[in-house]
Amino acid sequence: MTGSRRRRADANIRPDEIRRSRRDVREGLDWLGAPPVIRAGVAFRLARGLARILLMGVCGFRVDARGREHLPPGGGCILLAALHRGWMDPFLALDAVPAEPRVWTLGSGPSGFDRPWKERLLRIVGGVLPVWRGGVGIDVHVTAARAVLDRGGIFSTFVEGTIGGPPDRPTPFRSGAFVIALRTGAPIVPLAVAGTEVLYRGKRFATRILPPTTMAELAGEGWSGVPEPGSREELAVARRAAEALEAMLAPVIAEIYPLTVDPPTRRRRWPWLTGLLLGRPAA
């Protein structure tokens, strides 16, 4: 079975299947069991430093990261990122921002929480909240986002909603992140990511943080204020905003993608890095 087929199979694991195997499928703060930590503690700084040693030193990854000056001072924003093409994307989102205030992101349950050691590590380090396809609904993630934002942290997610797609342009953005933005009222910081579709030793990546925007700006002329939660208008506004952000990020991704492409003649050492952390293969 190819790596892409494994990823699709893993992404379709449903919470009821996990329950039957006695796995934990709680989401958001219910899984965390405590308020999100915003200060960068010792465990997080050690993990961040070790990750840099492994990824930049051992694996030889190189990142062209720009735009940090666009982040609102003091946090309290939502970082919406694309593209999402591999396991390296969350590390690039972390690399794009300072260590503090902490970033808390939504992570795929089937790929990020599929093994006990991964779950234990994420509990110790923090920064990731699980999402299970077919889970309990968006309210739990709105609550988690508010908890992060109210403490001055950065709430982050990849707006395509899954891994996969072309390497140089986004797939249609899902509206869930924009519903969260509507209900929290936080400013939105777009993040463009490129280069993670294939990994090997010495691979190059690029990230660009764009100036902050708001749901009112993204919704455009049809904006008439925050719609009622759960209404059709809310979904329509979220969809317009998703399309607008996709149109904003697409040319930036197209511009930075060539910076990540090596000549075909370059030797691809350690190609197994591509599938390293993508989850347990389907039976």
C-alpha positions as CSV (number, residue, x, y, z in Angstrom):
1,M,0.0,0.0,0.0
2,T,1.4,3.5,-0.9
3,G,1.9,6.3,1.6
4,S,-1.0,8.3,0.2
5,R,-3.4,5.4,0.5
6,R,-2.3,4.8,4.1
7,R,-3.0,8.5,4.9
8,R,-6.5,8.3,3.4
9,A,-7.3,5.2,5.3
10,D,-6.0,6.7,8.6
11,A,-8.0,9.9,8.1
12,N,-11.2,7.9,7.8
13,I,-10.9,6.2,11.2
14,R,-14.1,7.1,13.1
15,P,-14.4,7.7,16.8
16,D,-16.8,4.7,17.3
17,E,-14.1,2.5,15.8
18,I,-11.5,3.9,18.2
19,R,-13.9,3.4,21.2
20,R,-14.3,-0.2,20.3
21,S,-10.5,-0.6,20.5
22,R,-10.6,1.3,23.8
23,R,-8.8,4.4,22.6
24,D,-9.4,7.9,23.9
25,V,-11.4,10.1,21.5
26,R,-12.0,13.2,23.6
27,E,-11.3,16.5,21.9
28,G,-10.2,20.0,22.9
29,L,-10.0,21.0,26.6
30,D,-11.9,17.8,27.5
31,W,-8.9,15.8,26.4
32,L,-6.4,18.3,27.8
33,G,-8.1,18.4,31.2
34,A,-6.6,21.8,32.2
35,P,-6.4,25.3,30.9
36,P,-4.0,25.8,27.9
37,V,-0.5,27.0,29.0
38,I,0.6,30.1,27.2
39,R,4.0,30.6,28.7
40,A,6.9,28.6,27.2
41,G,7.9,26.3,30.0
42,V,11.0,24.2,30.3
43,A,9.5,21.1,28.7
44,F,8.4,23.0,25.7
45,R,11.7,24.9,25.2
46,L,13.6,21.6,25.5
47,A,11.3,19.9,23.0
48,R,11.5,22.9,20.6
49,G,15.3,22.9,20.9
50,L,15.6,19.2,20.4
51,A,13.2,19.4,17.4
52,R,15.4,22.0,15.8
53,I,18.5,19.9,16.3
54,L,16.9,16.8,14.8
55,L,15.1,18.6,11.9
56,M,17.6,21.3,11.0
57,G,20.8,19.6,12.1
58,V,20.4,15.8,11.6
59,C,17.9,16.0,8.7
60,G,19.5,19.1,7.2
61,F,16.1,20.8,6.6
62,R,16.3,24.5,5.6
63,V,13.5,27.0,6.1
64,D,13.1,30.4,4.4
65,A,10.7,32.0,7.0
66,R,9.5,35.6,6.7
67,G,6.8,37.9,8.0
68,R,7.0,37.5,11.8
69,E,6.7,41.3,12.1
70,H,3.1,40.9,11.0
71,L,2.1,39.0,14.2
72,P,0.0,41.1,16.6
73,P,2.0,41.9,19.7
74,G,0.8,40.0,22.7
75,G,-0.9,37.1,20.8
76,G,-4.6,36.8,20.9
77,C,-4.9,35.9,17.2
78,I,-5.9,33.0,15.0
79,L,-3.2,31.6,12.7
80,L,-4.8,30.0,9.6
81,A,-2.3,28.1,7.5
82,A,-2.0,26.4,4.2
83,L,-0.7,24.2,2.5
84,H,-1.0,21.0,4.5
85,R,1.0,18.4,2.7
86,G,2.9,16.4,5.3
87,W,3.9,16.0,8.9
88,M,6.4,18.8,8.8
89,D,3.8,21.5,8.4
90,P,3.0,21.9,12.1
91,F,6.7,22.2,12.9
92,L,7.0,25.0,10.2
93,A,4.0,26.8,11.8
94,L,5.8,26.7,15.1
95,D,9.0,27.8,13.6
96,A,7.3,30.8,12.0
97,V,6.3,32.3,15.3
98,P,8.2,33.1,18.5
99,A,8.3,30.5,21.3
100,E,6.0,32.7,23.5
101,P,3.1,33.2,23.6
102,R,2.4,29.6,22.9
103,V,0.7,28.3,19.8
104,W,-2.1,25.8,20.3
105,T,-3.2,23.9,17.2
106,L,-5.8,21.4,16.2
107,G,-4.2,18.1,15.3
108,S,-5.5,15.0,13.6
109,G,-6.4,12.3,16.1
110,P,-5.7,9.3,13.7
111,S,-2.2,10.6,12.7
112,G,-1.1,12.5,15.8
113,F,-2.7,10.5,18.6
114,D,-2.5,7.0,17.1
115,R,0.2,5.7,19.5
116,P,0.4,5.9,23.3
117,W,3.9,7.4,23.2
118,K,2.8,10.2,20.9
119,E,-0.2,11.1,23.1
120,R,2.0,11.1,26.3
121,L,4.6,13.3,24.6
122,L,1.9,15.8,23.5
123,R,0.5,15.9,27.0
124,I,3.9,16.8,28.3
125,V,4.9,19.3,25.7
126,G,1.4,20.7,25.0
127,G,0.3,22.8,22.1
128,V,-1.8,20.2,20.2
129,L,-5.5,19.4,20.8
130,P,-7.0,16.3,19.0
131,V,-9.7,16.4,16.4
132,W,-11.5,13.1,15.4
133,R,-13.4,13.1,12.1
134,G,-17.1,12.6,13.0
135,G,-16.4,13.9,16.5
136,V,-18.5,15.9,18.9
137,G,-18.9,19.1,16.8
138,I,-17.4,22.5,16.6
139,D,-18.5,23.9,19.9
140,V,-15.7,22.1,21.8
141,H,-13.1,23.7,19.5
142,V,-14.7,27.2,19.9
143,T,-14.3,26.7,23.6
144,A,-10.7,25.7,23.3
145,A,-9.9,28.6,21.0
146,R,-11.5,31.1,23.4
147,A,-9.4,29.6,26.2
148,V,-6.2,30.1,24.2
149,L,-7.1,33.6,22.9
150,D,-8.3,34.9,26.3
151,R,-4.9,34.0,27.8
152,G,-3.0,35.8,25.0
153,G,-2.0,32.7,23.1
154,I,-2.2,31.9,19.4
155,F,-4.8,29.5,18.1
156,S,-3.8,27.8,14.9
157,T,-5.1,25.3,12.4
158,F,-4.6,24.2,8.8
159,V,-7.6,25.4,6.8
160,E,-7.7,22.6,4.2
161,G,-8.7,20.2,6.9
162,T,-6.6,17.2,5.8
163,I,-3.3,16.3,4.3
164,G,-3.0,16.0,0.5
165,G,-3.3,18.0,-2.7
166,P,-1.1,19.7,-5.2
167,P,2.2,21.0,-4.0
168,D,1.9,24.5,-5.4
169,R,-1.7,25.6,-4.8
170,P,-4.4,25.1,-2.1
171,T,-7.4,22.8,-2.1
172,P,-10.7,24.3,-1.1
173,F,-10.6,25.6,2.5
174,R,-13.1,24.2,5.0
175,S,-15.3,26.6,6.8
176,G,-14.9,25.3,10.4
177,A,-11.9,27.5,11.2
178,F,-13.9,30.6,10.0
179,V,-16.8,29.7,12.2
180,I,-14.4,29.7,15.1
181,A,-13.0,33.1,14.0
182,L,-16.6,34.4,13.8
183,R,-17.5,33.3,17.3
184,T,-14.3,34.4,18.9
185,G,-13.9,37.7,17.1
186,A,-10.1,37.3,17.0
187,P,-7.9,38.8,14.3
188,I,-6.8,36.3,11.6
189,V,-3.1,35.9,10.6
190,P,-2.7,34.0,7.3
191,L,0.3,31.7,6.9
192,A,1.6,30.3,3.6
193,V,3.6,27.1,3.8
194,A,5.3,25.3,0.9
195,G,7.7,22.4,0.3
196,T,6.5,19.6,2.6
197,E,4.9,17.2,0.1
198,V,8.1,15.3,-0.2
199,L,10.8,15.1,2.4
200,Y,14.4,14.0,2.2
201,R,17.7,15.1,3.9
202,G,18.5,18.7,3.1
203,K,14.9,19.5,1.9
204,R,14.0,23.2,1.6
205,F,10.8,24.8,2.9
206,A,9.3,28.3,2.8
207,T,6.8,30.1,5.0
208,R,5.3,33.6,4.8
209,I,3.2,35.3,7.5
210,L,0.8,37.8,5.9
211,P,-0.6,41.0,7.6
212,P,-3.6,40.3,9.9
213,T,-7.1,40.5,8.6
214,T,-10.6,40.1,10.1
215,M,-13.7,38.2,9.3
216,A,-15.4,41.4,8.3
217,E,-12.7,42.1,5.7
218,L,-12.8,38.6,4.4
219,A,-16.6,38.4,4.2
220,G,-16.6,41.5,2.0
221,E,-19.5,43.8,1.1
222,G,-22.1,41.3,2.3
223,W,-20.9,41.7,5.9
224,S,-23.6,42.9,8.3
225,G,-22.2,41.9,11.6
226,V,-21.7,38.6,13.4
227,P,-24.5,36.2,12.5
228,E,-26.3,34.0,14.9
229,P,-24.3,30.9,15.9
230,G,-25.5,27.8,14.1
231,S,-27.5,29.7,11.5
232,R,-27.3,29.3,7.7
233,E,-26.0,32.9,7.6
234,E,-23.1,31.9,9.8
235,L,-22.2,29.1,7.4
236,A,-22.6,31.3,4.4
237,V,-20.3,34.0,5.9
238,A,-17.7,31.4,6.9
239,R,-17.7,30.0,3.3
240,R,-17.2,33.5,1.8
241,A,-14.3,34.1,4.2
242,A,-12.8,30.8,3.4
243,E,-12.9,31.5,-0.3
244,A,-11.4,35.0,0.2
245,L,-8.5,33.7,2.3
246,E,-7.8,31.0,-0.3
247,A,-7.6,33.7,-2.9
248,M,-5.3,35.7,-0.7
249,L,-2.9,32.8,0.1
250,A,-2.9,31.0,-3.3
251,P,-0.6,33.6,-5.1
252,V,1.8,33.7,-2.2
253,I,2.1,29.9,-2.2
254,A,2.6,29.9,-5.9
255,E,5.4,32.4,-5.4
256,I,7.3,30.6,-2.7
257,Y,6.9,27.0,-3.9
258,P,9.7,27.3,-6.5
259,L,12.1,28.2,-3.6
260,T,11.5,24.7,-2.2
261,V,12.2,22.7,-5.5
262,D,15.6,21.1,-6.0
263,P,16.9,20.2,-9.4
264,P,15.9,16.6,-10.5
265,T,19.6,15.7,-10.5
266,R,19.9,16.2,-6.8
267,R,20.2,13.0,-4.8
268,R,17.2,12.4,-2.5
269,R,18.8,10.9,0.6
270,W,16.5,9.5,3.3
271,P,13.3,9.6,1.3
272,W,11.6,7.6,4.1
273,L,11.3,10.9,6.0
274,T,8.1,11.7,3.9
275,G,6.1,9.0,5.7
276,L,7.8,9.1,9.1
277,L,5.1,10.6,11.3
278,L,2.0,10.1,9.2
279,G,0.3,7.6,11.4
280,R,-0.3,3.9,11.7
281,P,-0.8,2.0,8.4
282,A,-4.2,0.6,7.9
283,A,-4.5,-3.2,8.3
